[in-house]
Amino acid sequence: MPNESGTWIMYGVDWDDPECLHTVDEAIEYINEVGFLPLFKNDIPGFSLEERTVPEYWWSEDPAVDPWEWREIIARRGDVAYGKFFDKKAGFISKEWLPYFVNYRRDGYDFDALWEDGKASARQKKIMDLYAEELMDEEYYSNEIKQKAGFGKGGEKGFDGT
C-alpha cells in the first residue's frame, strides 16, 4: 500500500467485479483454494486480499465488509493461519499449506535439528518446549503462551518476533 503525498493508496476491485471477495467466508474459501495470500499488494499483480476487495471498505470497522477486521476474524477461527509470513509482511496460509511453508522456511529442518545445529535461539526453544511439555492437546491465546514461556515483564523480550 503506497503513500503518495501523505495519502495511502488502496488497490482493489469494484463490488460487482467477479474477482471481488465480499465476506470473510469468501476470503477464507479463496485462501484455502490458492493456499496462501498476502494481506496487501505486492510484486505479484492481483495476489493479495487488498486487490480482491473493495478499497472503500477497509478500516470501516464493519466486520461484514472490512478486510482489516476480517484478518482478526480469520485468525480467531483457526481455519487459516495469519501472521507476518511474507518478507515480514502480513498474510494468510491455509492449514493444508502451512506445514510445507514451515518446512521451506526451516530449510527442511524440524525444530530439534535446528536447535542441535545452533540455528534456533534459546527464546525459540523456550516456546517450543512448552509444546512438548503441556500445550500439545490444548488451545492457548498467544498472551498465555507468552507468559508461560517467561516473556514479558521481568522476563524475555521479543515474544512476537520469536
Helices and strands as residue ranges (DSSP letters): E 3-4, E 7-8, H 24-34, E 36-38, G 50-52, G 55-57, H 67-77, E 80-86, E 89-94, H 98-105, H 111-116, H 122-130, I 131-135, H 142-148
